[in-house]
Structure formats: structure tokens, C-alpha cells
Amino acid sequence: MSSTKPKKRPSIRHILSADALKKEAVQSGMSEKEVAGLLAPIAGLPSDLFQLSMKVGDALGKTLGIKSVKKVEKIFSYPYASVVRATALALGSLEQQITALFDTPRGSAIEAKLPTDIFSLGGTLFFEIVEESASRVRVIGSSEIKGQMFDWGKGKRGLQDVLDKIEHYGNLLSGVA
């Protein structure tokens, strides 16, 4: 009788070490001051006063626990390591700064910043990568923007953009035409 141990999954850091992902602070999106400068004339306020009102609104929304959360899920028919690499590469190509990488009992997780723009202040994108079998990997993505009840589609667009890039890069990494 032979005992078969389950194959040990490589860690996310090991998978991504070949890609030499840098955790440099890349400024993507707009600064709060730039957003205020664009929107202040519409509100009929000076830029500095509009920026102050943005900060007050953001602080009040966070204090009240208001947030906009979106979730998506997609199954990929690629090896686990290809999906992990494709997710990290997708975030990098979309200029989303990766803020956390870690292994989980079911796979791994990657968190990235969602930049500020005219639709909303910044937030986070979070992707859990779950290895279901040798060629079936589930990616569960969520976006969260604290302090706002509505994000005007920003979270859903951000998540879908990453999933589309994962599909594209997954095809390239796995040799699928």
C-alpha cells in the first residue's frame, strides 16, 4: 500500500520571483488636488475649498462606515502558477500598485491599490486565487472604496480590466492560442 501525499503548491513569492516584481511606489491615477482642480469650477468653488470639502466628505463617509464594494469571480483553465503570474502581471500592466502578496490554505491572494480619479477616491482591489485542480483555478476579485456609497462603476471596471488581462496573459503563459 502506498501513501500518496498531495503535491505541495509553490508559494506565491516563489512563483513571482522570476518576474522580479518591484514594489516601487508608482503614482497612478490622479492626486486629490488634481481631482479638486478639475471639479472645482463645476461646483463654483475655489480649488482649495473644494479639496477641503472632499476631505471632509471622505472622513465623514469613513466614520459612518460607508463603502462601495463590488465582487466578481471567474474560473480559468490554466495551471495555478500561470494564473498567479498572470494576475500579478495584469495588475502591473494596469499600473495598480501591489500592496500585499501572501499564501492561503487554498492558494494565494494579491492586494493592490485602486487609484484616485474623478469618479472616486482611492480604494483597494483584492484577488484570491484558488487552486481547485491541476488545470482549474478560480479567481475571486473584490474592490472596496471606503467613504463612498457609489463608485460610479469604477470598482467593477477595475475588476473586469484585471480579469480580462489575466485571460490574455494566461493564454500567453500557458501556450494557448
C-alpha positions as CSV (number, residue, x, y, z in Angstrom):
1,M,0.0,0.0,0.0
2,S,1.5,3.3,-1.0
3,S,0.5,6.6,0.6
4,T,0.3,9.5,-1.8
5,K,0.9,12.9,-0.3
6,P,-0.8,15.8,-2.0
7,K,1.5,17.8,-4.2
8,K,2.8,20.9,-2.4
9,R,1.8,24.1,-4.1
10,P,4.7,26.6,-4.7
11,S,4.5,29.8,-2.7
12,I,3.3,33.0,-4.4
13,R,6.7,34.6,-3.7
14,H,8.5,31.7,-5.4
15,I,6.2,31.8,-8.4
16,L,6.7,35.6,-8.8
17,S,10.4,35.7,-8.1
18,A,11.3,35.0,-11.7
19,D,9.3,38.1,-12.7
20,A,11.3,40.3,-10.4
21,L,8.2,42.3,-9.3
22,K,9.3,45.5,-7.8
23,K,7.3,47.1,-5.0
24,E,8.1,50.6,-6.2
25,A,5.6,53.3,-5.4
26,V,4.2,54.0,-8.9
27,Q,1.9,57.0,-9.0
28,S,-1.1,56.0,-11.0
29,G,-4.4,57.9,-11.2
30,M,-4.8,61.4,-10.1
31,S,-3.9,63.2,-6.9
32,E,-6.7,64.5,-4.7
33,K,-5.5,68.0,-5.6
34,E,-5.7,67.3,-9.3
35,V,-9.3,66.0,-9.0
36,A,-10.3,69.0,-7.0
37,G,-8.8,71.3,-9.6
38,L,-10.8,69.7,-12.3
39,L,-14.1,69.6,-10.5
40,A,-14.0,72.9,-8.5
41,P,-15.1,75.0,-11.5
42,I,-18.2,72.8,-12.0
43,A,-19.1,73.3,-8.3
44,G,-18.3,77.0,-8.5
45,L,-15.8,76.8,-5.7
46,P,-12.1,77.6,-5.4
47,S,-9.9,74.5,-5.8
48,D,-8.6,74.6,-2.2
49,L,-12.1,74.9,-0.8
50,F,-13.4,72.0,-3.0
51,Q,-10.5,69.8,-1.9
52,L,-11.3,70.6,1.7
53,S,-14.9,69.6,1.2
54,M,-13.7,66.3,-0.5
55,K,-11.6,65.5,2.6
56,V,-14.5,66.3,5.0
57,G,-16.9,64.2,2.9
58,D,-14.4,61.3,2.8
59,A,-13.7,61.4,6.5
60,L,-17.5,61.6,7.3
61,G,-18.2,58.6,5.0
62,K,-15.4,56.5,6.6
63,T,-16.6,57.4,10.1
64,L,-20.1,56.3,9.2
65,G,-18.8,53.1,7.7
66,I,-20.0,53.8,4.2
67,K,-18.2,51.9,1.5
68,S,-18.7,50.7,-2.1
69,V,-17.9,47.0,-2.5
70,K,-18.0,45.0,-5.8
71,K,-17.2,41.3,-6.3
72,V,-16.5,39.2,-9.4
73,E,-15.5,35.6,-9.9
74,K,-14.0,33.7,-12.8
75,I,-12.7,30.2,-13.5
76,F,-9.6,29.8,-15.6
77,S,-8.4,26.6,-17.2
78,Y,-4.7,27.2,-16.7
79,P,-2.1,25.9,-14.3
80,Y,-2.1,27.6,-10.9
81,A,1.3,29.2,-11.3
82,S,0.3,30.7,-14.7
83,V,-2.8,32.3,-13.1
84,V,-0.8,33.7,-10.2
85,R,1.8,35.2,-12.6
86,A,-1.0,36.5,-15.0
87,T,-2.7,38.2,-12.1
88,A,0.4,40.0,-10.9
89,L,1.4,41.0,-14.5
90,A,-2.2,42.2,-15.1
91,L,-2.1,44.5,-12.1
92,G,1.3,45.8,-13.1
93,S,0.3,46.5,-16.6
94,L,-2.8,48.4,-15.4
95,E,-0.5,50.4,-13.1
96,Q,-2.2,49.1,-9.9
97,Q,0.5,49.1,-7.2
98,I,0.6,45.7,-5.4
99,T,0.5,46.2,-1.7
100,A,0.3,42.7,-0.4
101,L,1.1,39.1,-1.5
102,F,0.5,36.1,0.6
103,D,-0.3,32.4,0.5
104,T,-3.6,31.0,1.8
105,P,-4.7,27.4,2.6
106,R,-6.5,27.3,-0.8
107,G,-4.0,29.2,-2.9
108,S,-2.8,32.8,-2.6
109,A,-4.0,36.4,-2.5
110,I,-2.9,39.7,-4.0
111,E,-4.0,43.1,-3.0
112,A,-3.4,46.3,-4.9
113,K,-4.3,50.0,-4.7
114,L,-7.2,51.3,-6.8
115,P,-6.1,54.9,-7.6
116,T,-8.0,58.1,-7.1
117,D,-9.7,59.6,-10.2
118,I,-12.7,61.9,-10.9
119,F,-15.1,59.0,-10.1
120,S,-14.0,58.3,-6.6
121,L,-11.2,58.5,-4.1
122,G,-8.7,55.5,-4.0
123,G,-9.5,52.1,-2.7
124,T,-8.3,48.5,-3.0
125,L,-8.5,45.6,-5.3
126,F,-8.2,42.1,-3.8
127,F,-7.8,38.9,-5.6
128,E,-8.0,35.4,-4.1
129,I,-6.5,32.8,-6.4
130,V,-7.9,29.3,-5.5
131,E,-6.4,26.1,-7.0
132,E,-9.3,23.8,-7.5
133,S,-7.4,21.2,-9.6
134,A,-4.3,20.9,-11.8
135,S,-6.0,22.9,-14.6
136,R,-8.9,24.7,-12.9
137,V,-8.2,27.9,-10.9
138,R,-10.9,30.2,-9.5
139,V,-10.1,34.0,-9.1
140,I,-12.3,35.8,-6.7
141,G,-11.9,39.6,-7.0
142,S,-13.3,42.4,-4.9
143,S,-13.0,46.1,-4.8
144,E,-13.6,48.4,-1.9
145,I,-13.7,52.1,-1.8
146,K,-14.3,53.4,1.8
147,G,-16.1,56.6,2.4
148,Q,-18.4,56.4,-0.7
149,M,-21.6,54.6,-1.2
150,F,-21.3,54.9,-5.0
151,D,-18.2,54.5,-7.1
152,W,-19.8,55.2,-10.5
153,G,-18.7,51.8,-11.8
154,K,-15.1,52.3,-11.0
155,G,-14.7,49.1,-8.9
156,K,-16.5,46.9,-11.4
157,R,-14.5,48.3,-14.3
158,G,-11.2,47.8,-12.4
159,L,-12.0,44.2,-11.6
160,Q,-13.1,43.4,-15.1
161,D,-10.0,45.0,-16.6
162,V,-7.8,42.8,-14.4
163,L,-9.8,39.6,-15.3
164,D,-9.5,40.4,-19.0
165,K,-5.8,40.8,-18.7
166,I,-5.5,37.6,-16.7
167,E,-7.2,35.8,-19.6
168,H,-4.9,37.4,-22.1
169,Y,-1.7,36.7,-20.1
170,G,-2.9,33.3,-19.1
171,N,-3.2,32.4,-22.8
172,L,0.4,33.6,-23.4
173,L,1.9,31.9,-20.4
174,S,0.2,28.6,-21.0
175,G,0.8,28.5,-24.7
176,V,-2.9,28.7,-25.6
177,A,-3.5,30.4,-28.9
